[in-house]
């Protein structure tokens, strides 16, 4: 084999198998966050106050800190240092430089907790209006009631409501991410939230597990595992771990399913006839039809939001992988990428005709985006000397997560789709690869 990391990463699996604002309007604030020229919104977020005592508390400080992290995660907000206003809910907010201030108070009774939170527009002095039904709409904000153990969910609900009030699109604080983590020489699938908290191990096969994929509009997750000797495809219910079952046990590869936007079908790579080809299957694992036939290795399919097209990776034009576009109705295939030694691992945005993919440039894997239905030039998002791989879009189409190699380890990073605000999002031990966002 020649010098392709594609063959080291994705094709390693094959070798194993083949060997046996807009403006203010009606008191609603919609900000255009697609421009990388936009200044971040300055938000003051003082410690929450215990309503029973009328004073701030350690618990209130922890709530404000968690909410602040969730808001900043969205890339459009900057939380001001609380010391600039003495961490007090009574301040001259215009003097602090804040655009908005979030004021919270809480009440506890037994195991129950009520959070009352409002977001004040400093310029107008008005509270930001909310339209979500995730909480009781108070005249000056939101009121959430639940168990104390549900506090994080309530705070994240407010975060997502606040992002929607600002941009017109709900936030993603309550979304979930899966990845493959290395533990005791085994690669297992893990589930976590956007901040790397509530970490939960999903698989316990004590073997190699790869390519986790969420099933849209469900609590199911699919992945490929070698624990039975063959690389089989499995599906598990994230709410009921004991419901894991095999979805495809065909001889050879059963790799990296890509689910249709409605979750009724998926496309997977099978090598049951020898060559790794793409097959369209229904939700129970029955083959509907074969999509490619013996023209090189065909892997990593991803659907367009309207379900009419897929892009996939193939080395049919030579010994290096490139991206191709297929019209599912006609079967017509067109090559997409011509620059870079290798182009692979595409993921189609859930909100627009834009794919993100990995491209080998000057010996380093970088993240690029492009419109697969046009002739636009791919846009490079990452740079430097660290490999950046396995990119995946956020549910709102604003961010991308990917695995970045730091020394001997790989860790999960996120970046805005314009290439700004790149940062490591999980502070977890070991290596994390194959990240996928639920959407």
Backbone torsions as a table, in degrees:
resi	resn	phi	psi	omega
1	UNK	NA	151.0	-179.6
2	UNK	-90.1	-175.6	-167.3
3	UNK	-78.4	68.3	179.5
4	UNK	-121.5	125.0	174.8
5	UNK	-69.6	-24.7	173.4
6	UNK	-54.1	-41.4	179.1
7	UNK	-75.0	-20.6	177.3
8	UNK	-81.8	-34.6	-177.5
9	UNK	-90.8	-74.0	-176.4
10	UNK	-72.7	-40.9	-176.4
11	UNK	-76.5	-13.7	172.1
12	UNK	-59.2	-38.5	177.7
13	UNK	-62.6	-40.4	-179.9
14	UNK	-65.3	-43.1	-178.4
15	UNK	-62.5	-40.3	179.0
16	UNK	-61.8	-36.2	-177.0
17	UNK	-82.1	-42.1	-176.1
18	UNK	-74.6	-10.7	171.1
19	UNK	-87.2	76.0	-135.6
20	UNK	7.5	NA	NA
21	UNK	NA	68.3	144.1
22	UNK	-64.5	-152.6	-172.3
23	UNK	-102.2	172.5	174.9
24	UNK	-62.5	137.2	179.2
25	UNK	-152.1	121.9	177.3
26	UNK	50.9	45.6	178.4
27	UNK	63.8	16.1	179.8
28	UNK	-109.9	138.9	-176.6
29	UNK	-109.8	111.3	175.4
30	UNK	-116.0	117.3	-178.4
31	UNK	-102.5	138.2	175.5
32	UNK	-80.2	105.8	-176.9
33	UNK	-102.6	13.6	179.9
34	UNK	-83.8	-13.4	-177.8
35	UNK	-92.2	131.2	178.9
36	UNK	-78.4	3.1	177.6
37	UNK	-92.4	-6.1	-174.8
38	UNK	-74.8	133.3	175.3
39	UNK	-71.8	142.6	177.3
40	UNK	-66.7	150.5	180.0
41	UNK	-80.4	124.9	178.5
42	UNK	-83.1	122.4	-177.9
43	UNK	-123.4	127.9	171.9
44	UNK	-91.3	134.9	-176.7
45	UNK	-139.3	80.6	-178.8
46	UNK	-71.3	163.4	178.5
47	UNK	-53.5	137.6	177.3
48	UNK	-65.7	150.5	-178.0
49	UNK	-103.7	135.4	172.8
50	UNK	-72.1	114.1	-174.7
51	UNK	-62.9	-27.8	-178.8
52	UNK	-69.9	-33.4	-177.0
53	UNK	-107.6	-18.3	-177.7
54	UNK	73.9	15.1	-176.6
55	UNK	-124.1	153.3	174.1
56	UNK	-67.7	161.0	-176.5
57	UNK	-146.4	169.2	176.9
58	UNK	-63.0	-42.1	177.8
59	UNK	-61.0	-40.2	178.7
60	UNK	-66.3	-32.9	177.0
61	UNK	-67.2	-40.5	178.9
62	UNK	-65.7	-38.2	177.9
63	UNK	-63.1	-46.1	-179.1
64	UNK	-63.6	-39.4	179.7
65	UNK	-63.6	-45.3	-179.3
66	UNK	-64.7	-44.9	178.6
67	UNK	-62.8	-39.0	179.0
68	UNK	-61.9	-41.5	179.2
69	UNK	-64.2	-40.6	179.7
70	UNK	-65.8	-41.0	178.6
71	UNK	-65.6	-44.4	-179.5
72	UNK	-65.5	-28.6	-179.3
73	UNK	-56.5	-29.1	-175.2
74	UNK	-75.5	-6.6	171.5
75	UNK	81.5	0.3	-178.6
76	UNK	-115.7	-4.4	-174.6
77	UNK	-122.2	140.5	172.8
78	UNK	-121.6	121.6	179.4
79	UNK	-82.5	124.7	-179.0
80	UNK	-72.6	148.9	177.3
81	UNK	-61.8	121.1	-178.0
82	UNK	-58.2	-24.6	-178.9
83	UNK	-67.1	-19.8	-179.9
84	UNK	-70.6	-16.8	176.0
85	UNK	-131.3	27.1	178.0
86	UNK	55.7	28.3	179.7
87	UNK	47.4	41.2	-177.6
88	UNK	-113.8	146.3	176.4
89	UNK	-81.2	-4.1	176.8
90	UNK	-113.2	104.5	-178.1
91	UNK	-153.6	162.6	172.7
92	UNK	-84.8	91.6	-169.7
93	UNK	-64.2	-30.4	178.9
94	UNK	-66.1	-30.8	179.3
95	UNK	-74.3	-20.9	-178.2
96	UNK	-80.7	-15.4	-176.0
97	UNK	87.1	8.2	-179.5
98	UNK	-76.5	139.1	171.4
99	UNK	-85.9	-36.3	178.1
100	UNK	-138.7	156.9	173.1
101	UNK	-132.0	134.9	177.7
102	UNK	-102.4	121.3	-178.7
103	UNK	-115.7	123.2	-177.2
104	UNK	-127.2	147.6	172.0
105	UNK	-142.3	157.4	-176.3
106	UNK	-139.8	156.9	175.9
107	UNK	-133.7	133.2	178.2
108	UNK	-117.6	138.3	174.6
109	UNK	-143.2	105.8	-174.5
110	UNK	66.3	-129.1	179.6
111	UNK	-90.1	1.2	-178.5
112	UNK	-95.9	155.2	-179.8
113	UNK	-145.8	137.8	173.9
114	UNK	-117.2	127.6	177.4
115	UNK	-109.0	129.4	174.7
116	UNK	-117.7	116.0	-172.4
117	UNK	-132.1	135.3	173.7
118	UNK	-133.6	154.3	-180.0
119	UNK	-119.7	113.3	-173.5
120	UNK	-96.7	129.5	172.9
121	UNK	-79.1	110.4	-173.9
122	UNK	-61.8	-38.3	-177.3
123	UNK	-65.4	-43.9	-176.9
124	UNK	-94.1	-20.0	-176.5
125	UNK	77.3	8.0	-178.9
126	UNK	-100.5	151.6	174.8
127	UNK	-77.3	142.8	178.9
128	UNK	-67.0	131.0	179.4
129	UNK	-77.4	146.1	178.5
130	UNK	-122.4	146.4	-180.0
131	UNK	-117.2	-8.9	-177.0
132	UNK	-67.4	148.8	177.6
133	UNK	-98.0	15.3	-177.9
134	UNK	-76.0	-6.8	179.1
135	UNK	-156.0	167.8	176.6
136	UNK	-68.9	128.9	179.6
137	UNK	-80.6	109.4	175.6
138	UNK	-89.1	159.1	-176.9
139	UNK	-64.4	-22.3	-178.2
140	UNK	-124.8	27.2	177.3
141	UNK	153.5	-141.3	-178.0
142	UNK	-128.0	147.0	176.6
143	UNK	-126.1	123.7	-179.6
144	UNK	-117.8	136.1	175.4
145	UNK	-128.9	133.5	178.7
146	UNK	-173.7	-172.5	176.7
147	UNK	-71.6	152.8	178.2
148	UNK	-57.9	-32.8	178.6
149	UNK	-66.2	-14.9	179.0
150	UNK	-98.0	11.5	-175.8
151	UNK	-57.3	-45.3	-179.1
152	UNK	-59.9	-43.3	179.0
153	UNK	-60.8	-41.6	179.6
154	UNK	-65.0	-42.3	178.1
155	UNK	-64.5	-41.8	179.3
156	UNK	-67.9	-33.7	175.2
157	UNK	-61.3	-42.7	177.6
158	UNK	-63.6	-42.4	178.5
159	UNK	-56.1	-49.1	-178.4
160	UNK	-65.1	-36.2	175.6
161	UNK	-65.2	-40.1	-179.5
162	UNK	-65.9	-42.4	178.3
163	UNK	-62.7	-39.8	177.7
164	UNK	-64.6	-41.5	179.3
165	UNK	-62.1	-32.5	-178.8
166	UNK	-82.9	-35.9	-170.4
167	UNK	-118.0	-15.8	-176.5
168	UNK	90.2	-6.7	179.8
169	UNK	-125.3	131.7	-178.2
170	UNK	-58.6	150.5	175.8
171	UNK	-73.7	178.6	-175.1
172	UNK	-123.3	22.4	-177.5
173	UNK	-60.6	-33.0	-177.9
174	UNK	-89.6	7.7	178.6
175	UNK	-77.2	167.9	-177.5
176	UNK	-125.0	152.0	-179.4
177	UNK	-128.7	138.2	171.9
178	UNK	-113.5	156.6	176.0
179	UNK	-156.7	168.1	175.0
180	UNK	-99.7	123.0	-179.7
181	UNK	-114.0	147.6	179.5
182	UNK	-93.5	122.5	-179.4
183	UNK	-144.7	123.9	-180.0
184	UNK	51.2	45.1	177.9
185	UNK	64.9	14.4	176.3
186	UNK	-119.0	147.5	177.3
187	UNK	-104.2	112.7	-177.3
188	UNK	-120.1	160.3	179.9
189	UNK	-91.9	135.5	179.5
190	UNK	-125.5	151.9	178.5
191	UNK	-120.8	139.6	179.7
192	UNK	-153.8	174.9	175.0
193	UNK	-94.5	-173.6	-172.9
194	UNK	-67.7	-18.4	-178.6
195	UNK	-102.0	6.3	-179.3
196	UNK	77.5	17.5	179.0
197	UNK	-100.4	171.0	-177.5
198	UNK	55.7	39.2	-178.6
199	UNK	-63.6	133.7	-177.4
200	UNK	-139.7	129.3	177.3
201	UNK	-81.7	126.5	-177.1
202	UNK	-94.2	-46.3	-179.1
203	UNK	-105.6	150.5	177.2
204	UNK	-138.4	50.5	-176.8
205	UNK	-85.0	-13.9	-178.3
206	UNK	54.2	44.8	-177.9
207	UNK	-152.5	-155.9	178.5
208	UNK	-95.9	119.8	176.0
209	UNK	-120.5	134.6	-175.8
210	UNK	-138.5	167.1	168.7
211	UNK	51.8	56.1	174.2
212	UNK	-67.4	140.0	179.7
213	UNK	-140.2	128.5	175.2
214	UNK	-73.4	144.7	171.4
215	UNK	-90.4	121.8	-176.8
216	UNK	-57.4	144.8	174.7
217	UNK	58.7	35.0	179.5
218	UNK	-153.7	177.9	175.3
219	UNK	-104.1	19.5	-178.0
220	UNK	-96.4	150.3	178.2
221	UNK	-133.7	136.6	175.4
222	UNK	-111.7	153.9	178.5
223	UNK	-161.6	164.5	176.5
224	UNK	-110.0	139.3	-178.3
225	UNK	-140.3	149.1	179.0
226	UNK	-99.4	5.1	-167.7
227	UNK	-64.0	-21.0	179.4
228	UNK	-93.1	-0.1	-178.5
229	UNK	107.6	-35.1	176.1
230	UNK	-109.3	156.1	178.8
231	UNK	-83.1	91.0	-177.0
232	UNK	-96.3	160.5	179.3
233	UNK	-102.9	129.6	-177.3
234	UNK	-123.3	156.6	174.6
235	UNK	-130.7	136.4	-178.8
236	UNK	-134.7	148.0	176.3
237	UNK	-91.7	121.5	-174.9
238	UNK	-68.8	-17.4	177.3
239	UNK	-90.9	-21.7	-178.3
240	UNK	-136.6	87.2	-173.4
241	UNK	-55.9	-28.0	-175.4
242	UNK	-75.2	-2.2	-178.2
243	UNK	-92.7	14.0	178.1
244	UNK	-61.7	134.8	177.8
245	UNK	-148.0	159.7	178.2
246	UNK	-75.4	133.9	178.0
247	UNK	-101.0	-28.9	174.9
248	UNK	-154.7	123.2	178.4
249	UNK	-118.1	28.8	-177.8
250	UNK	-67.1	149.1	-176.0
251	UNK	-58.8	134.9	179.9
252	UNK	90.2	-140.6	-175.7
253	UNK	-75.3	141.2	167.2
254	UNK	-139.7	80.0	-161.2
255	UNK	-120.7	138.6	164.0
256	UNK	49.0	69.7	178.9
257	UNK	-69.1	143.5	173.8
258	UNK	-116.8	117.7	-175.5
259	UNK	-85.2	142.6	175.9
260	UNK	-63.2	156.7	-177.6
261	UNK	-55.7	-29.0	179.6
262	UNK	-92.2	-1.1	176.7
263	UNK	74.6	12.8	-177.3
264	UNK	-90.9	-20.5	-177.5
265	UNK	-142.1	164.7	173.9
266	UNK	-146.7	158.9	176.4
267	UNK	-116.2	133.2	-174.6
268	UNK	-136.9	156.1	173.9
269	UNK	-91.0	123.5	174.8
270	UNK	-120.7	146.5	175.8
271	UNK	-122.0	30.7	-176.0
272	UNK	-63.8	-22.3	177.3
273	UNK	-100.3	4.8	-179.5
274	UNK	111.8	-55.5	-179.1
275	UNK	-87.7	137.6	176.9
276	UNK	-71.0	110.1	-178.3
277	UNK	-126.8	165.1	-179.7
278	UNK	-92.3	135.4	179.0
279	UNK	-128.5	137.9	173.7
280	UNK	-90.9	129.2	-176.9
281	UNK	-131.4	157.8	175.2
282	UNK	-85.7	179.6	-171.9
283	UNK	-68.6	-14.4	178.2
284	UNK	-96.4	-0.2	177.4
285	UNK	96.0	10.7	177.5
286	UNK	-87.8	137.2	-178.6
287	UNK	-72.2	128.3	174.5
288	UNK	-90.4	-50.0	174.2
289	UNK	-165.9	159.1	176.8
290	UNK	-88.0	133.0	-175.0
291	UNK	-97.7	-33.6	176.4
292	UNK	-124.3	159.0	-175.7
293	UNK	-145.0	96.2	168.6
294	UNK	65.9	14.1	179.0
295	UNK	-98.7	75.3	-179.0
296	UNK	76.5	-173.1	177.8
297	UNK	-84.7	128.3	-175.5
298	UNK	-122.5	115.8	-173.5
299	UNK	-143.1	178.1	170.7
300	UNK	54.0	54.8	175.6
301	UNK	-73.0	153.8	174.2
302	UNK	-150.7	135.5	-173.7
303	UNK	-87.3	147.7	169.5
304	UNK	-73.4	157.1	-177.7
305	UNK	-59.3	-28.6	179.6
306	UNK	-89.6	-0.5	177.8
307	UNK	74.5	9.7	-176.6
308	UNK	-91.0	-23.2	-175.1
309	UNK	-131.8	161.5	166.5
310	UNK	-135.0	154.4	163.7
311	UNK	-112.1	153.8	179.6
312	UNK	-153.2	168.8	-179.4
313	UNK	-105.5	136.0	178.6
314	UNK	-151.5	150.1	174.5
315	UNK	-106.3	25.4	-175.8
316	UNK	-61.3	-23.0	-178.2
317	UNK	-92.5	3.4	-178.4
318	UNK	162.7	-152.6	-176.5
319	UNK	-104.2	16.5	175.6
320	UNK	-123.9	143.5	-177.9
321	UNK	-75.0	140.7	176.1
322	UNK	-137.2	166.1	-179.0
323	UNK	-95.3	142.0	179.7
324	UNK	-130.7	153.0	177.2
325	UNK	-112.0	132.7	176.9
326	UNK	-122.3	133.0	170.1
327	UNK	-85.2	114.3	-173.7
328	UNK	-67.3	-26.5	-179.8
329	UNK	-74.8	-39.2	-176.3
330	UNK	-102.6	-21.8	-175.3
331	UNK	83.0	-0.4	-179.4
332	UNK	-64.3	138.4	-177.9
333	UNK	-123.8	136.7	178.7
334	UNK	-133.3	135.1	177.5
335	UNK	-72.8	138.0	-177.1
336	UNK	-103.6	-41.1	-172.1
337	UNK	-109.8	140.2	179.0
338	UNK	-133.9	-17.8	177.7
339	UNK	-95.7	153.7	-178.2
340	UNK	85.1	147.9	-178.5
341	UNK	-69.4	-39.2	-180.0
342	UNK	-139.3	144.2	175.3
343	UNK	-137.8	125.4	-172.4
344	UNK	-157.0	-179.6	171.4
345	UNK	57.1	46.0	-178.7
346	UNK	-73.3	148.7	172.3
347	UNK	-138.0	129.2	-175.4
348	UNK	-89.1	132.4	178.9
349	UNK	-58.9	139.4	178.3
350	UNK	-75.5	-7.0	-173.7
351	UNK	-118.2	-11.3	-176.5
352	UNK	-161.3	173.5	178.7
353	UNK	-84.7	78.9	179.9
354	UNK	-148.3	128.9	176.0
355	UNK	-111.9	151.5	172.2
356	UNK	-113.9	143.3	-176.6
357	UNK	-155.2	169.7	177.8
358	UNK	-99.1	136.0	178.4
359	UNK	-135.8	135.3	179.1
360	UNK	-86.1	112.9	-179.9
361	UNK	-128.1	123.9	179.9
362	UNK	53.4	39.2	176.0
363	UNK	80.9	4.5	-178.1
364	UNK	-128.2	136.8	177.7
365	UNK	-79.5	124.9	-179.2
366	UNK	-123.9	163.3	179.9
367	UNK	-99.3	130.9	178.9
368	UNK	-127.8	159.4	170.2
369	UNK	-127.0	155.9	174.9
370	UNK	-163.3	159.0	173.5
371	UNK	-90.3	113.6	-175.9
372	UNK	-74.0	-11.3	-179.3
373	UNK	-99.9	6.0	178.7
374	UNK	-132.3	-177.1	179.4
375	UNK	-104.1	22.6	-179.3
376	UNK	-62.4	149.0	177.0
377	UNK	-75.2	134.2	177.5
378	UNK	-56.7	144.9	-179.9
379	UNK	-107.7	127.1	-179.9
380	UNK	-84.6	130.2	-179.1
381	UNK	-102.6	-37.1	-177.4
382	UNK	-110.4	160.9	174.4
383	UNK	-149.1	-167.6	-178.2
384	UNK	93.3	-166.7	-173.7
385	UNK	-111.1	9.5	178.4
386	UNK	-98.3	135.3	177.0
387	UNK	-63.7	130.3	175.8
388	UNK	-119.5	120.3	-170.7
389	UNK	-141.3	171.7	175.4
390	UNK	51.2	56.6	-178.6
391	UNK	-74.9	152.3	179.1
392	UNK	-150.8	139.0	-179.0
393	UNK	-76.7	150.8	171.2
394	UNK	-76.7	161.5	-178.9
395	UNK	-59.1	-28.9	-179.6
396	UNK	-92.0	0.1	178.0
397	UNK	71.7	16.1	-177.6
398	UNK	-100.1	-23.3	-175.0
399	UNK	-130.9	166.3	179.3
400	UNK	-135.4	132.8	171.1
401	UNK	-104.4	152.9	-180.0
402	UNK	-159.3	166.6	178.1
403	UNK	-97.9	128.0	-179.1
404	UNK	-120.9	131.8	-177.1
405	UNK	-83.1	122.6	175.3
406	UNK	-120.2	98.3	-175.2
407	UNK	67.6	-127.9	-179.8
408	UNK	-85.2	-5.9	-176.5
409	UNK	-112.0	155.7	172.0
410	UNK	-114.3	138.9	-177.9
411	UNK	-134.3	159.3	-174.6
412	UNK	-89.9	127.1	177.8
413	UNK	-119.0	162.1	173.3
414	UNK	-131.5	154.6	-180.0
415	UNK	-150.6	145.8	175.1
416	UNK	-71.7	156.4	-173.8
417	UNK	-66.9	-14.1	175.9
418	UNK	-91.2	2.1	178.4
419	UNK	94.0	1.8	-179.8
420	UNK	-92.9	168.8	172.0
421	UNK	55.6	49.3	175.2
422	UNK	-80.4	131.2	-179.0
423	UNK	-160.6	155.4	173.3
424	UNK	-77.8	130.1	-174.0
425	UNK	-103.8	-18.9	179.6
426	UNK	-116.7	132.2	174.0
427	UNK	-105.2	71.2	-175.3
428	UNK	-117.1	149.0	178.5
429	UNK	-72.5	160.1	176.3
430	UNK	75.9	-163.4	-179.0
431	UNK	-104.5	145.7	175.7
432	UNK	-130.7	129.5	-178.3
433	UNK	-136.1	175.7	177.5
434	UNK	49.8	50.0	-179.8
435	UNK	-70.4	142.6	176.7
436	UNK	-141.9	134.7	-178.7
437	UNK	-95.5	134.7	174.4
438	UNK	-71.4	134.3	177.3
439	UNK	-157.6	NA	NA
